[in-house]
Amino acid sequence: MKNTLLILFSAMFIGTNLIVITVSGNQPKRGENMFVSNILFTQKYLNVSKMKGWDIVVTDDAIPSEKYAAEEFKNLFLEATGIDLPINNSAKDTSAHVFIGQNPMLNGYESNKFDEEELCVIVKEDMLAIVGGRPRGVLYGVYQFFEDGFGVRFLTEDHTYIPKTESVKLPCGEFRYNPPFSFRWSFYGENFRNPAFAAKLRVNTISDDERIGGRTAQNLIRSIHLRNSTLLSLGEALIKFQLSFFYFGKNHLNPLRIKDVADELKLHSSTISRIARNKYVYTKWGTFPLKFFFKRGIKKLSKDEMISTDKVKQTIREIIQKEDKEIPLRDKEIAEILIKKFNIKIARRTIAKYRKEMNIPSAHERVKKS
C-alpha cells in the first residue's frame, strides 16, 4: 500500500466524522484485532494481555473528575480483561503505566493546552495515556477509549455491555477530539435519576458533582427551559382540576391542594409552591394569581365529595340574602340550614369567620340596619 491512508472515523458526539491521516505499511489481514471503529494506525500495537503488572497513575493534584476517571478506568478494565491495575500517584518513567490526566512525565500534554472537553488518547507499545481539558476532557476520554478500544456500550443506568477479552490489540497512535457542541442536554428521566450514567453519555447539564465534571456554564439555558416546561405543566394541571371554573366562573372552583398537583406532576410540593409564586393567569373572568386556584375543601355529609370553601361562603351569602330581614338568622341557625339543605357540616365559629371575611355583619347588627 501507499504510505498515506485516509480513514473515516465515527466520533463519539452526534455522529461527527473525523478524517485521520496516518502512515501504514501493509494492510492487516481481515480479522486481525483493531479498534472496534476500525481505525487503522501504524503496524505497532499495544497488547492488552501484556498489561499485567502495569499501574494507573493519577497525580495528587488532579481534579476530582480526573481521579474519578482513574477509578472508572480501573473498574472497566477489570471487567473487560480480568486484570486489576492498582492506582498510584507517581511514576519514575513512562513504561508500563496508564496515565490519567496531566503528568510531569507527559511533556506537552498539560490540561491548559486543551479545551475543557477536548480529549487525547495516546497509545504506545509500553504506555497508555488519556489526557485532556478540565473539567471533563479526561473523564470523557476514558469512556471514549473503552467504547472504541473494547466495544463497551453504556446502555442503561443499570446495564453496561462489556465484552470479556484479554486478547485486544490496540493500534498505536494519538487520537484527539474536541466536541463541537459545548451544551448537551437530554430530558430523559433516567439521566436525571443517575447523573453518573448521564456523564457516560457525555450529557454535561445534569449535576454539579465535581467528580463527573459538573455542569457546563451554559446550563442556564437548560434551567430556563426546565422552569418554563414545569410552569406549562402546572398550567395544564390547573385546567384539568379546575375546568368548571374556566367554563362557569369563580363560584365553581373545586377544592384543590398543592399536594394534589404535585402528585399529578410527580414533583415535590415545594417545587409547585415555588413555581406558582408571583405567577398570574389571564382568563375570561379576570386575571388571577396561580395560587388562587388552590382551595381548601370541606367534605359533604352524604356523599364522598368535597366542596370548596369559596363555594361554602357563597352558599352562606345566598342564605343570608334570602333571610327574613326583620328576624335575621344567627350563625347557629345558618349552620343548621347548611346541614339540612346542603349536607355541609361546619361549626358556628367557622360560619362567623367566613361571614367576617365576606364583610357581612352579625345577626344583631343586621337587625339594626334593617
N, C-alpha and C positions, 0 to 999 in steps of 0.2 A: 504493500500500500504506500501511498504518498505520505510525507511527513505530517502534513496538516489535515486534520479531520474535524469537521463541524458536526456537532451533535446537538439535538434538540432535547432540552430537559424541562419536564413539567415541574415548575417550582411550587412551593407549598401554599402560596397565597393566591386564591381566586384564579387558579389555573394559569398563572403568569408563565410565559415562555422565556427561557434564557438560553442564549447561544454560548456554548462553551467551546473554546478553541484549544486544542491540546496536541502534543506531539505523540505519535504512536508508531510502533513497528508493525509487525504482522497482527492482523485482527485475531482475537481469541476465538477458539473453536466454539460452536454452539453448545450451550450447556455449561460452559465454564463459569464459575461464580463471579458475579459482578454486582453492582448496586441494583436494587430492585427496579429503580427507574432507568436501568440500562445505560448509565453514563459510562463512556469508555475513556479512562485516563491512560497513563502510561502502563507499561507491562509490569511494573512493580506493584506488589500487593502487601497489605498488612494482613497476616494470617491470624485470625482471632483465636484459633486454638492454641497459639503460642503466647497468649497474653497471660497465662497463669504465672503468678509471681510479680505481675505489674501492680501498680497502685494508682489511685486517683489523687491528684494534687490540686488543692484549692487553698489559697493563701489566707492567713488570719484576718487580713484587712479586706477580704472580699465582702461584697454587699450581701444582704440576706438572700436575694434571688439567685446569686451565684452559688452560695453554699447549699441552697435547696436544689439547684441544678446538679450539684455533685451527688447529692443523695438520690435524686431521680436517676442519674446515670448508673449509680451503683445498683439500685433496685431493678431497673430494666435490664441491665447487662447480666445480672444474676439470673433473672427469669429466662432470658433468651439463651444463655450459654451454660448456666450452672457454675460459672466462675465468680467467686466472691472477691471483689477487689477492695482492699482497705482504703480509707480516706486519710491522707496526710496533708500537712500544711506547707511542706517544703520539699525540694529535690536538689541534689548535688549536680545533676546533669539532666539531659533530656531523654535519655534512653530508658525504655520500659516504664513510661509514665503516661497517664491520661491527664492532661492539663485542662482544668475547667476555669475559665476566666483568665484575666491577665496575670502574667507571672514574670519575674525577673529573667527567667530562662528563655522567654519568648520576646526577644527584642523586635520592636516594630509593630507589635500587636496589642498595644495599650488600649484600654477601653475608650479613651478620649479621641481615638482616631476613627471611631465608628459612630454611626448614628445610633439613637437609643434602642432600636430594634434590629439593627443590622447584625448579621451573624457571619462567622467564618469557621469552617471546619478544615483542619489541616491533618492529612493522613500521610504518615511515613511508615516505612517498614518496622521501625523500632520506636515509634512515638505517635500519639494522637493528641490533638489539641482542639478544644472548642472554645472560641473566644468571640467577643462581640461587644456591642454597646451596652450602656446601662440606661434603664434598669432591666430590660427584658431580653436583650440580644442573646446572651449566653444560654439562658433557660430555653428560649425558642430553638437555639442551635442544637441542644441536647435532643429535643423532641424531633427535630428535623433529621438528625443523624440516625436515630433509631427507625424512623419511618422509611428513609431511603436505604439505609445500610442493612436493616434486619427485617424489613417488611412489617414492622409494628403498626397497628391501627388502633386509634383511640375511638372506640365505637360508642360506648355509653359511659356514664359515670361509674358503673359497677362492672364493666366488661371491657378489657383491653386485649386485643388479639396479639399474641406474642409467639411467633414461630420458635420452636426449640431447635437450636443448632449450635454446634461448635465449629462447623466447617466453613463459616463465612470468610471470604477473602475480600477485603476492602481495597479498591483501587487507590493507589497513592496519588495525591494531588491536593489542590486547595480549592475549596468551594466557598464563595461569598454570596450573600443575598441580603438585599435591603427591601423590605416590603413597600410597595408603592402607596398603600393606604395606611395612614397613621392612626385611623379611628376604625375599629372593627367591633360591631355590636350585634348581638343576637338576642331576640326577646324570648327564646326558648326557656321554659321554666327550669329545665334540667341544668342549664348553665347557672342560673341564679341560685339554685339549691346547692350547687357544688362548684365553687369558684376554681378549685384546683383542676377540675375537669375542663372548665372553660379555658384555663390557661393552656392546656394541652391542645386545644383547638385554636390557640392564638387570639382568643377574644380578650381584648385589653380594656374592658369597660365595666367589669363586674365587681371587683373587690379592691379595697385599699391595702390589702395584705402585702407587705413588702416582700415576703418570700416568693410570691408569684408575680412580682414586678409592679404591683399597684395598678392604679388606673392611669390611662393616658390623660394628658392635660385637656384634651378635647371632650372629656367626659361630661362637661357642662351641657353639651348638645344632647347627649343621651338623657341627662337628668331632666331637662326641659321637656323633651319628648315624652318621657315616662310620666311626668307630672300632668301634662296635657291629656295623655291617654287615660290616666286614672280619673281625672276630672270628668272626661267624657263618659267613662263607665259609671261614675257616680250619678251623672245626669240621667243616663238611661235607666238606672235602677230606681231613681226617684219617680220617673214617669211610670214605671211598672207598678210601684207600690201606691202611688197617689194619682192613678189615672182618673178617678172620679173628680178630683179637684180640677184637672185640666179641662174636663168637659163641663162641669157644673158649678165650679166656684169654691170659695173659701169654706162654706158650710158643709163641704163634702170631703174634708180631709180625713184620712184614715189614721188610726194610731200607728206610729212607726218609731222604732228605737234605732239609734245609731248601730247597735249590735246586729239588728236585722239586716241592715245594708252591708255591714262588714262581713257577715256570714255569707251573704249572697255573692260578694266580690272576692271572698277568700282573702281579706285583708284585716289588719288589726283595727280595732275601734278607734284608737288614737290617730291612725292614718286617715280615716274617714273624717274625724273631727277636724284635723289639721287642714285637709283639702277643702272642706266646706267653709272654713273660716274666711270671712270677708269676700265671699263669692256670692253673686246675685244672678237671678234668672228673670228674664222678661217674659211675661205671659199676657194673655188677653184680659186677665183680671188685675194686672198691675205688675210691678217689679218687686220681687221678694228675695230676701237672703236665703241661701240654701238651707240654713238651719231652721228656717220657718217650717220646713216640711217634716221635721222630726217632732212628733207629738206624742205625749203620754196618753195612755188609754185606760179606760175603766171597763171591766168585764160585766156584761149583762147577766142577769139572774137566770133567765130561762133558756138562753142559747149560748153556745160555745163561741161567742164572738165578742170583739172589743169595740168600744165606741170612743172616739177621741174626746179629750177634754174640751176642745173647741165646740164640738157638737153638743156636749152636755151643757156648756154655757149658753149656747144658742137656744137649747130647749128650755132652760131656766128663764131666759129673757122672754120667750114666747108665752110661758106660763104666767109670768108677771103682767105681760101686756094684756092678757085676757081675764085677769082677776077683777073682782068687784072693787071699784075704786074707793067705795065707802068703807069696805072691810078688807084691806089688803092682806095677802097671805103672809103668814110668818114663815121663817126658814124651815121650821119643823113640818109645817103643812106642805111646803113645796117638796120636801124630801119624801113625804108620803105619796104625793101625786107621781113623782118620778118612779116610785116602786110599782104602784098600781097600773099606771098607763104606759110606762116606757121600760119596765123591767130593769131600772137602773137604781142601784142602791149606793147612796153616798151619805156621809154624815152631815148633820146640820151645820157643823163648823165648816165643812168643805163648801156647802152652799153659800154660807156667809162670805167665805173667802172669794169664791167666784163672783158673787154679786158685787163685792167691793172692786174687784178687778174690772168689772164692766161699768163702774160708776153708777150703780143702782142703789138708791137709799134703802134703809131698813123699812119694815112694815110700818113702824111708828112714824118715821119721817115721811113716808108716802101718804099717810093719813093727813098729816099737816098740810102737805102740798095740795091735796085734793080739796 
